[in-house]
């Protein structure tokens, strides 16, 4: 109601009516002020928008969480929450808004935070939506710390597994060395008789020593925190170096590698050696999945300001029962696998703030994708959370 309309109404009322109207008006203003005070002291961000995405109301928490200006007349909410599918949500039945919109989002401005976002319909005004933003940064951090703590607990399990894995090659090595000693002792009397057997035993011992060395190195890489040496990394050159290193093995195993690299892929901030190790493990994993040869496709593209690198093999794939276990220490379906390769990859990718995705179809192959964020986006959607 405008000031002029208010005066016209007041002019038509008698003294008692004016008094009653004024008391009602004052009471309404007090209630409105009380509600405003309550909403401004709520820690969750509350924003009311219409179908044109104009902001009709925002509380103090919403302003602080998203860095909203005081005057929103020249802006709408899509500028501050860019990746929400607003039209899709508004096109649904209002009772579906909450379930369809609920998700975790990551914002980088004005402060790096993780928020739980969802929308509700206004009870009395059709087409008007209420946005709720809950700051879950602290709880998410606590969850991550708890996960790290749980991972540290499995170090003892890892150690026990390593002890078991080390024990096998050590026993083999010890046995072969004892046999070698006996043969050489006999050769001291009759030189040359057991030379070939001795060489075979030495070869076996050498293989076991290499296996033992690999187990120890992979164990340390899986559980030992290593500070990141951050610098600008050219992903194409890094993967090229890995492929060059594995060139002979790829040829011997009849693996054809095809690379599809988009133009203008930016450099990423990362640890060159650790990223090289992660790519090595992913490529080696794909090679081992194709014992009879096959095609390995490596592609890199810039999508939604994220860099996505995919490694696709033509192996046997991973069963639905096993796909949830592939990042567990010592879980492997390969005779050559140690069960630590993907554990190392997952740790390196996570420490770089990236994501590791996997898709697999039995008898057709598996694709591992590493997703790096360029950091240019103000907001990044995370996987939708399950409603409890």
Secondary structure per residue as TSV (DSSP state, phi and psi in degrees):
chain	resnum	aa	ss	phi	psi
A	1	X	-	360.0	130.0
A	2	X	-	-79.8	165.7
A	3	X	H	-64.0	-38.0
A	4	X	H	-65.8	-45.0
A	5	X	H	-61.0	-40.5
A	6	X	H	-60.7	-44.5
A	7	X	H	-64.7	-38.0
A	8	X	H	-64.1	-41.3
A	9	X	H	-65.2	-44.1
A	10	X	H	-63.0	-34.6
A	11	X	H	-67.0	-25.3
A	12	X	T	-90.3	-5.6
A	13	X	S	-97.4	148.9
A	14	X	-	-80.3	-178.9
A	15	X	H	-61.4	-45.8
A	16	X	H	-66.0	-39.9
A	17	X	H	-65.8	-40.4
A	18	X	H	-60.2	-43.4
A	19	X	H	-62.7	-45.2
A	20	X	H	-64.1	-40.6
A	21	X	H	-65.7	-41.6
A	22	X	H	-63.3	-41.3
A	23	X	H	-64.1	-41.1
A	24	X	H	-63.4	-43.6
A	25	X	H	-62.8	-43.0
A	26	X	H	-65.2	-41.3
A	27	X	H	-63.4	-41.2
A	28	X	H	-63.9	-41.2
A	29	X	H	-64.2	-38.2
A	30	X	H	-64.7	-44.1
A	31	X	H	-63.7	-39.9
A	32	X	H	-64.5	-41.0
A	33	X	H	-65.1	-36.9
A	34	X	H	-64.7	-45.3
A	35	X	H	-62.2	-40.7
A	36	X	H	-61.9	-42.0
A	37	X	H	-62.6	-42.8
A	38	X	H	-62.3	-49.7
A	39	X	H	-64.6	-34.8
A	40	X	H	-72.8	-15.5
A	41	X	T	-102.1	0.5
A	42	X	-	-77.3	136.5
A	43	X	S	-74.4	-24.4
A	44	X	S	-79.6	142.9
A	45	X	E	-75.5	134.3
A	46	X	E	-126.7	124.6
A	47	X	E	-133.1	133.4
A	48	X	E	-109.2	125.6
A	49	X	E	-128.5	158.8
A	50	X	-	-102.8	-175.6
A	51	X	T	-68.4	-16.0
A	52	X	T	-90.9	7.7
A	53	X	-	69.2	17.2
A	54	X	B	-77.7	140.7
A	55	X	E	-85.2	117.0
A	56	X	E	-94.6	-24.4
A	57	X	E	-156.4	146.0
A	58	X	E	-148.4	136.9
A	59	X	-	-92.9	176.3
A	60	X	H	-62.4	-39.1
A	61	X	H	-63.0	-40.3
A	62	X	H	-63.2	-40.4
A	63	X	H	-61.1	-44.0
A	64	X	H	-71.6	-38.4
A	65	X	H	-68.3	-41.4
A	66	X	H	-105.0	-4.5
A	67	X	T	67.9	40.6
A	68	X	-	-74.6	140.1
A	69	X	-	-73.9	160.9
A	70	X	S	-63.0	-42.4
A	71	X	-	-97.1	109.2
A	72	X	-	-102.6	12.9
A	73	X	T	-66.3	-26.5
A	74	X	T	-102.3	4.9
A	75	X	-	-131.2	153.7
A	76	X	B	-121.5	171.8
A	77	X	G	-66.4	-23.6
A	78	X	G	-63.7	-21.9
A	79	X	G	-70.6	-27.7
A	80	X	T	-103.1	-19.6
A	81	X	S	-128.5	79.3
A	82	X	T	-71.3	-36.3
A	83	X	T	-94.9	6.4
A	84	X	S	-76.2	135.4
A	85	X	-	-83.7	75.5
A	86	X	H	-59.9	-50.1
A	87	X	H	-63.2	-37.6
A	88	X	H	-64.9	-42.3
A	89	X	H	-66.8	-47.0
A	90	X	H	-64.1	-23.7
A	91	X	T	-78.6	-9.1
A	92	X	S	-88.3	169.0
A	93	X	-	-65.3	143.2
A	94	X	G	-59.8	-31.4
A	95	X	G	-70.9	-12.0
A	96	X	G	-93.7	-9.5
A	97	X	H	-57.2	-47.2
A	98	X	H	-61.1	-52.3
A	99	X	H	-65.1	-38.8
A	100	X	H	-75.2	-30.1
A	101	X	H	-93.8	-19.3
A	102	X	-	-64.5	122.8
A	103	X	E	-167.4	166.2
A	104	X	E	-93.0	139.0
A	105	X	E	-128.8	153.7
A	106	X	E	-115.7	126.2
A	107	X	E	-116.2	151.8
A	108	X	-	-115.2	-7.9
A	109	X	S	-136.0	138.5
A	110	X	S	-80.0	-15.9
A	111	X	S	-135.8	144.0
A	112	X	-	-66.2	115.2
A	113	X	E	-141.1	162.2
A	114	X	E	-112.9	128.6
A	115	X	E	-123.5	148.1
A	116	X	E	-97.4	120.1
A	117	X	E	-111.7	135.8
A	118	X	E	-157.9	162.2
A	119	X	E	-122.6	145.3
A	120	X	E	-130.6	147.4
A	121	X	E	-76.4	147.3
A	122	X	-	-72.2	134.6
A	123	X	S	-64.2	-38.1
A	124	X	S	-107.5	-17.5
A	125	X	S	-115.8	104.9
A	126	X	T	-64.7	137.2
A	127	X	T	86.8	-2.2
A	128	X	-	-101.8	133.9
A	129	X	E	-116.4	146.8
A	130	X	E	-110.3	122.6
A	131	X	E	-98.6	130.7
A	132	X	E	-113.9	131.5
A	133	X	E	-124.5	115.9
A	134	X	E	-107.4	127.3
A	135	X	E	-79.1	107.8
A	136	X	-	-109.1	19.0
A	137	X	H	-57.3	-47.7
A	138	X	H	-67.7	-44.7
A	139	X	H	-65.6	-35.7
A	140	X	H	-66.4	-40.7
A	141	X	H	-62.9	-42.3
A	142	X	H	-62.9	-38.9
A	143	X	H	-63.1	-43.6
A	144	X	H	-63.6	-39.7
A	145	X	H	-65.6	-38.1
A	146	X	H	-64.4	-40.8
A	147	X	H	-63.0	-41.1
A	148	X	H	-63.5	-39.3
A	149	X	H	-64.1	-41.0
A	150	X	H	-66.0	-35.4
A	151	X	H	-67.0	-35.5
A	152	X	H	-65.8	-31.2
A	153	X	H	-65.5	-30.2
A	154	X	T	-82.8	-2.6
A	155	X	H	-60.1	-38.2
A	156	X	H	-64.0	-36.9
A	157	X	H	-67.1	-41.0
A	158	X	H	-60.0	-43.4
A	159	X	H	-61.8	-41.4
A	160	X	H	-63.8	-40.5
A	161	X	H	-64.6	-40.9
A	162	X	H	-64.1	-41.0
A	163	X	H	-59.9	-40.8
A	164	X	H	-66.0	-45.6
A	165	X	H	-65.4	-36.9
A	166	X	H	-70.4	-34.2
A	167	X	H	-60.8	-39.0
A	168	X	H	-62.7	-54.9
A	169	X	H	-65.5	-31.0
A	170	X	H	-65.5	-41.6
A	171	X	H	-63.7	-42.4
A	172	X	H	-63.4	-44.2
A	173	X	H	-61.8	-44.2
A	174	X	H	-62.9	-43.6
A	175	X	H	-63.2	-45.7
A	176	X	H	-65.8	-36.1
A	177	X	H	-68.3	-35.7
A	178	X	H	-65.8	-43.0
A	179	X	H	-64.0	-39.4
A	180	X	H	-62.2	-40.6
A	181	X	H	-62.3	-41.5
A	182	X	H	-65.7	-42.9
A	183	X	H	-63.8	-43.4
A	184	X	H	-65.6	-32.8
A	185	X	H	-65.4	-38.1
A	186	X	H	-69.1	-37.9
A	187	X	H	-65.5	-20.3
A	188	X	T	-64.0	-29.1
A	189	X	T	-90.0	-40.4
A	190	X	S	-127.6	84.9
A	191	X	T	-57.1	137.9
A	192	X	T	92.9	-17.2
A	193	X	T	-63.9	-40.2
A	194	X	T	-113.0	22.8
A	195	X	H	-60.6	-44.0
A	196	X	H	-64.6	-44.8
A	197	X	H	-61.1	-38.7
A	198	X	H	-63.7	-41.9
A	199	X	H	-64.7	-39.2
A	200	X	H	-63.0	-41.4
A	201	X	H	-66.5	-38.9
A	202	X	H	-63.7	-38.9
A	203	X	H	-63.5	-44.6
A	204	X	H	-61.4	-42.3
A	205	X	H	-62.2	-40.0
A	206	X	H	-63.0	-40.9
A	207	X	H	-61.7	-43.8
A	208	X	H	-66.6	-36.0
A	209	X	H	-63.8	-42.8
A	210	X	H	-63.9	-40.5
A	211	X	H	-62.8	-43.0
A	212	X	H	-61.9	-42.7
A	213	X	H	-63.0	-40.2
A	214	X	H	-65.0	-42.7
A	215	X	H	-60.1	-45.4
A	216	X	H	-64.3	-44.4
A	217	X	H	-63.4	-44.1
A	218	X	H	-67.7	-35.8
A	219	X	H	-61.8	-46.7
A	220	X	H	-64.1	-39.4
A	221	X	H	-66.3	-31.2
A	222	X	H	-76.2	-35.5
A	223	X	H	-114.3	-17.1
A	224	X	S	-90.3	118.6
A	225	X	-	-65.9	127.7
A	226	X	-	-118.9	122.9
A	227	X	-	-58.5	139.5
A	228	X	-	-77.5	132.8
A	229	X	-	-96.9	86.7
A	230	X	E	-76.2	130.0
A	231	X	E	-156.6	177.0
A	232	X	E	-76.0	126.9
A	233	X	E	-119.9	130.0
A	234	X	-	-89.7	108.5
A	235	X	H	-64.1	-38.9
A	236	X	H	-64.0	-45.0
A	237	X	H	-66.1	-37.7
A	238	X	H	-64.5	-45.9
A	239	X	H	-67.4	-35.0
A	240	X	H	-60.7	-39.1
A	241	X	H	-67.4	-37.0
A	242	X	H	-64.8	-44.0
A	243	X	H	-64.3	-36.5
A	244	X	H	-65.8	-40.1
A	245	X	H	-64.6	-36.1
A	246	X	T	-94.2	9.2
A	247	X	H	-54.0	-47.5
A	248	X	H	-67.1	-42.6
A	249	X	H	-64.5	-40.5
A	250	X	H	-62.1	-39.5
A	251	X	H	-68.1	-44.6
A	252	X	H	-63.4	-34.2
A	253	X	T	-91.0	5.3
A	254	X	T	60.3	43.9
A	255	X	E	-100.5	122.8
A	256	X	E	-97.5	122.5
A	257	X	E	-103.6	128.1
A	258	X	E	-119.8	128.1
A	259	X	E	-114.5	131.7
A	260	X	E	-124.2	108.8
A	261	X	E	-119.0	120.0
A	262	X	-	-69.4	158.4
A	263	X	T	-79.0	158.7
A	264	X	T	60.6	35.7
A	265	X	-	-75.0	120.8
A	266	X	-	-73.7	160.6
A	267	X	-	-69.1	153.0
A	268	X	E	-114.9	154.0
A	269	X	E	-84.7	116.8
A	270	X	E	-169.1	176.9
A	271	X	E	-91.8	112.4
A	272	X	H	-56.4	-48.5
A	273	X	H	-66.7	-40.1
A	274	X	H	-71.5	-39.2
A	275	X	H	-64.5	-38.2
A	276	X	H	-62.7	-39.7
A	277	X	H	-64.2	-42.0
A	278	X	H	-63.1	-45.4
A	279	X	H	-65.6	-38.2
A	280	X	H	-59.2	-45.7
A	281	X	H	-65.0	-39.9
A	282	X	H	-66.5	-42.5
A	283	X	H	-68.3	-43.5
A	284	X	H	-62.9	-37.5
A	285	X	H	-62.2	-42.6
A	286	X	H	-66.4	-39.8
A	287	X	H	-62.7	-44.7
A	288	X	H	-67.4	-22.6
A	289	X	T	-76.8	-10.1
A	290	X	-	-124.6	69.3
A	291	X	T	-62.3	-24.8
A	292	X	T	-97.0	13.3
A	293	X	-	91.1	169.9
A	294	X	E	158.6	-166.8
A	295	X	E	-113.8	131.8
A	296	X	E	-112.1	117.8
A	297	X	E	-104.4	123.8
A	298	X	E	-116.8	122.7
A	299	X	E	-130.8	151.2
A	300	X	E	-140.5	130.7
A	301	X	E	-146.0	157.1
A	302	X	E	-102.6	111.4
A	303	X	E	-127.4	124.6
A	304	X	T	51.1	39.4
A	305	X	T	62.5	23.0
A	306	X	E	-114.0	141.6
A	307	X	E	-94.7	121.5
A	308	X	E	-116.2	120.4
A	309	X	E	-113.6	122.7
A	310	X	E	-116.6	142.4
A	311	X	E	-123.3	108.8
A	312	X	E	-115.2	125.4
A	313	X	-	-111.4	171.9
A	314	X	-	-112.6	34.0
A	315	X	S	-78.6	-163.5
A	316	X	-	-75.7	-10.1
A	317	X	-	78.7	-179.8
A	318	X	-	-120.7	133.1
A	319	X	-	-70.9	154.1
A	320	X	H	-57.2	-31.3
A	321	X	H	-70.5	-30.4
A	322	X	H	-94.9	-21.0
A	323	X	H	-64.0	-26.6
A	324	X	T	-79.7	-5.2
A	325	X	T	-108.5	-3.7
A	326	X	T	-66.4	-19.2
A	327	X	T	-98.7	8.0
A	328	X	S	-81.1	138.0
A	329	X	T	-58.3	134.1
A	330	X	T	71.9	6.1
A	331	X	-	-85.8	124.8
A	332	X	-	-154.3	149.6
A	333	X	S	-109.3	4.2
A	334	X	S	-105.9	144.0
A	335	X	S	-65.4	-32.5
A	336	X	S	-86.9	-12.0
A	337	X	-	-79.6	149.1
A	338	X	-	-97.9	-15.0
A	339	X	S	80.8	12.2
A	340	X	-	-117.7	-13.2
A	341	X	H	-58.0	-48.6
A	342	X	H	-74.2	-27.0
A	343	X	H	-61.2	-43.5
A	344	X	H	-65.6	-44.5
A	345	X	H	-59.8	-46.9
A	346	X	H	-60.8	-40.4
A	347	X	H	-65.8	-46.0
A	348	X	H	-63.0	-45.7
A	349	X	H	-62.0	-45.6
A	350	X	H	-62.2	-42.4
A	351	X	H	-67.4	-19.3
A	352	X	T	-91.1	7.6
A	353	X	T	69.6	19.6
A	354	X	-	-103.4	178.4
A	355	X	E	-123.1	145.6
A	356	X	E	-115.3	117.2
A	357	X	E	-112.1	151.4
A	358	X	E	-138.2	135.7
A	359	X	E	-131.5	136.3
A	360	X	E	-148.7	141.9
A	361	X	E	-127.4	123.6
A	362	X	T	-57.4	137.1
A	363	X	T	71.5	0.4
A	364	X	T	-118.5	-32.4
A	365	X	E	137.0	179.3
A	366	X	E	-134.5	144.9
A	367	X	E	-126.0	122.3
A	368	X	E	-103.9	133.2
A	369	X	E	-126.2	128.5
A	370	X	E	-103.2	125.8
A	371	X	E	-113.6	114.0
A	372	X	E	-101.0	135.9
A	373	X	E	-90.1	134.0
A	374	X	-	-76.2	-13.8
A	375	X	S	79.6	6.1
A	376	X	-	-86.7	-16.8
A	377	X	-	-84.8	146.4
A	378	X	S	-80.0	-21.5
A	379	X	E	-144.4	143.8
A	380	X	E	-135.4	127.7
A	381	X	E	-78.9	136.4
A	382	X	-	-103.1	167.7
A	383	X	-	-56.2	138.9
A	384	X	-	-56.1	143.2
A	385	X	-	-90.1	151.9
A	386	X	-	-76.2	140.1
A	387	X	-	-80.3	131.6
A	388	X	-	-109.9	360.0
